[in-house]
């Protein structure tokens, strides 16, 4: 089958002597903003105390907004010592006075047991009141109210339906008013694709915009801003992690007694992120936070006991006890953990019905693994009555939260038509989503998820070929189609050929059966079958190769407006120098939705060939874009080139990186070279990195890519022996199939 021609567009950017001018990179030893934070906080401590005293006076005079703010400062230890009981009392006063933010805060404190024993019923009651009170504050342009109401919509709390579109709108409104924390919420939703399509380039820009704003707030004593600053620095969303700088922003809060900060400093010690790995010190910090009722810390104390890292050997009973405490305080991870133990009877009496209830609470708190296991319980009928419809619902919720097992399960369900109508395109999409798994070794499930992704990638390649060949997306089962096919029904004959091509619907995969049924359908004029026979004759698939016969079958299908056949017929004509005939056929194929057709049409438009008029880079850009958004690797590479060079579109190096990355992820050699060059130069928001370039070029060179092969020696000469060893080791992992390609996910609006 003809995917596309690869000539006609220069797809590698010249090195411009870059490799010949070695630069010694200087190490930046300048102090960071985090280095000066403690001194700045000490200097403004009198001001923070005075601010608290002023707010407390207003609170005592009955000001509901001041009461809510005093509650927050007492929790964070900002201008006053941490006092969670007093924090709860002030939140209660604010809520009783009908202040919407006080009601929201009190609802959360009851849910997570902050300063009070947890009470989900009371939590729901106060959040219900908050949902009714907050809109008035939003009308008053209160950005914190906007964020609180957004949170209720996002989770579906307070009697509201889950609506992440509304949540994004409210967060955006607060961000537009200058709220840095809201800006991070917007970036989070864009990054995750929650309430909108996934927009990671834009999200990255917003994180970078928010960071200095948060640092300014943090240096002025805002504990929440310090906390979020640390989280951004420790994450991958702005680039490489910086745990050491992250710790500098979160340690002051921990030292002041803020439980959430104490929990995170414990985690940093446990994992050796930004400070020496030390389980004893980690336990000390976890216990400090747990003593104040922090659910995450209580959960981790349980995990440390369960794994024996707390000292004194593994203690499963202690772990179960702590998981239950944390679960009761609203921790969704703990809720799932205790559910797993109740389900299996591990260090606790087995009770599958109770396990189901905890899975349900975890799932309703939007935890992906909890949603997956809830779906499993509905699927298998363990701990509850079986309900396939609810199982599919929760698999989808989990899969959208990037839970890899649910994504793999949905791919299988859509393939088999179990619980859903068979939809092989949707199955392909979920297989691709599996390959998006978190590849950072910090991922605790990395090895397991990589194995799952490897299996999914193998299934993806096979199913992608099936779809690219134009086979039906929702063929019926073999036992339904067989009888009709044998009676001469052309649709059933083609369906039966498709089933044998894919091995789905109870049909054994068989090239011979596929061909035989396609012959029968083609004889009755079925365009899809005729197209397939053209492919078989062109490639010599199961029969002798004959380009003349292939062209004949393509012509029959193309005459019926089969887009794939129109593209392949045009490619045959182009090979025989019949360019004037090829151009109009590529145009028809592109209009018919063929990704290959769009790509090939773009090539001819860009070069002004094929009888399509003069060269038109802008029109070529549009066609490359269409193909790229359908997952076409060479088109994605060429789109990256156009963004890089400003041909046909305004130059945008970050968009260039984005499309090179998509194509490189799918194994496109030109894109790997081009992305490697931008990585070497540190362009498009990338950090200059010789090792990453070495790996990208090495992968291409191993497959005889000329530019990569030519430039590898010069690159290697600029690298240390350690860098070269690191690069070679990673290239070997790719060539040894120990790494998994990340396939393009087609999302609406992407």
Buried (B, 14 or more C-beta within 10 A) or exposed (E): BBBBBBEBBEBBBEBEEBBEEEEEEEEEEEEBBBEEBEEBBEEBEEEBEEBBEEBBEBBEEEBBBBBBBBBBBBBBBBBBEBBBEBBBBBBBBBBEBEBBBBBBBBBBBBBBBBBBEBBEEBBBBBBBBBBEBBEEBBEEEBBBBBBBBBBBBBBBBBBBEBBBEBBBBBBBBBBEEEBBBBBBBBBBBBBBBBBBEBBBBBBBBBBBBBBEBBBBBBBBBBBBBBBBBBBBBBBEBBEEBBBBBBBBBBBBBBBBBBBBBBBBBBBBBBBEBBBEEEBEBBBBBBBBBBEBBBBBBBBBBBBBBBEBBBEEEBBBEBBBBBBBBBBBBBBBBBBBBBBBBBBEEBBBEEBBEBBBBBBBBBBBBBBBBBBBBBBBBBBEEBBBEEBBEBBBBBBBBBBBBBBBBBBBBBBBBBBBBBBBEBBBEBBBBBBBBBBBBBBEEBEEEBEEBBEBBBEBBEBBEBBBEBBBBBBBBBBBBBEBBBEBBEEEBBBBBBBBBBBBBBBBBEBEEBEEBBBBBBBBBBEEEBBBBBBBBBBBBBEEBEEEEBEEBBBBBBBBBBEBEBBBBBBBBBBBBBEEEBBEBBBBBBBBBBBBEBBBBBBBBBBBBBBEBBEBEEEBBEBBBBBBBBBBBBBBBBBBBBBBBBBBBEBBBEEBBBBBBBBBBBBBBBBBBBBBBBBBBBBBBEBBBBEBBBBBBBBBBBBBBBEEBEBBBEBBEEBBEBBEEEBBEBBBEBBEEBEEEEBBBBBBBEEEEE
